[in-house]
């Protein structure tokens, strides 16, 4: 038995969702420093764990059990999308720093205007 088209589409939509929300999962991972050495790897693990949990829950809701073939196919989907997941985590880090930097600049600009 292979993963059904509907379940594949669901997995893909989950991955898309977690990619779009990767910053939140990166923040969760940051809470584990210094216990974890790599925040991006920890965030990646949290995201893939959430997708995996939803994958299993989908089968349970359908009163099915994923076969070994289904598990391999799921792992292939995750491997294929892994670079995009990692990129979203790493890119989010840069955007977050840029936001902080811009906010600091805005504060300084506003402060200068107030002094005039």
C-alpha positions in Angstrom: 0.0 0.0 0.0 1.4 3.4 -0.9 0.4 6.7 0.7 -2.9 7.9 -0.9 -2.9 11.0 -3.0 -5.0 12.8 -0.4 -2.6 11.9 2.4 0.4 13.0 0.3 -1.4 16.4 -0.4 -2.1 16.7 3.4 1.6 16.0 4.2 2.7 18.5 1.6 0.3 21.2 3.0 1.6 20.5 6.5 5.2 20.9 5.4 4.2 24.2 3.7 2.6 25.4 6.9 5.6 24.5 9.1 7.9 26.2 6.6 5.8 29.4 6.8 5.9 29.2 10.6 9.5 28.1 11.0 10.4 31.2 13.0 8.0 30.1 15.8 9.7 26.7 16.0 13.1 28.3 15.9 12.1 30.3 19.0 10.9 27.1 20.7 14.3 25.6 20.0 16.1 28.6 21.3 14.5 27.9 24.7 16.6 24.8 25.0 20.0 26.5 24.7 22.5 25.5 26.2 21.1 22.0 26.4 21.1 21.8 22.6 24.1 22.7 20.5 22.3 23.6 17.2 19.1 25.7 17.3 18.4 25.2 13.5 18.8 21.4 13.8 16.6 21.3 16.9 13.9 23.4 15.1 14.2 21.0 12.1 13.6 18.1 14.5 10.6 19.7 16.1 9.1 20.5 12.7 9.6 17.0 11.2 8.4 15.5 14.5 5.2 17.5 14.2 4.7 16.4 10.6 5.4 12.8 11.5 2.9 12.9 14.4 0.2 14.3 12.1 1.1 11.7 9.5 0.5 8.9 12.1 -2.7 10.7 13.4 -4.1 10.8 9.8 -3.7 7.0 9.5 -5.2 6.5 13.0 -8.2 8.7 12.0 -8.7 6.5 9.0 -8.5 3.4 11.2 -5.4 2.3 9.3 -1.8 1.5 10.2 1.0 2.8 7.9 2.9 0.0 6.2 6.7 -0.1 6.0 6.3 1.1 2.4 4.3 4.1 3.6 6.9 4.9 6.2 9.7 4.8 3.6 7.6 7.0 1.3 7.0 9.5 4.1 10.7 9.6 4.9 11.4 10.2 1.2 8.9 13.2 1.2 10.7 14.6 4.3 14.1 14.1 2.7 13.0 15.8 -0.5 11.6 18.8 1.4 14.4 18.9 4.1 16.4 21.6 2.3 13.4 23.9 2.1 12.6 23.4 5.8 16.3 24.1 6.8 16.4 27.1 4.5 13.3 28.6 6.0 14.8 28.1 9.5 18.1 29.7 8.6 16.5 32.5 6.5 14.2 33.3 9.4 17.2 33.9 11.6 18.5 36.6 9.2 15.1 38.3 8.9 14.7 38.3 12.7 18.1 40.0 13.1 17.2 42.5 10.3 13.9 43.4 12.0 15.7 44.0 15.3 18.2 46.1 13.5 15.5 48.2 11.7 13.6 48.6 14.9 16.7 49.9 16.7 17.3 52.4 13.8 13.7 53.6 14.0 14.1 54.2 17.7 17.2 56.2 17.2 15.7 58.2 14.3 12.6 59.0 16.4 14.7 59.9 19.4 16.7 62.3 17.3 13.5 63.9 16.0 12.2 64.3 19.6 15.4 66.1 20.6 15.0 68.7 17.8 
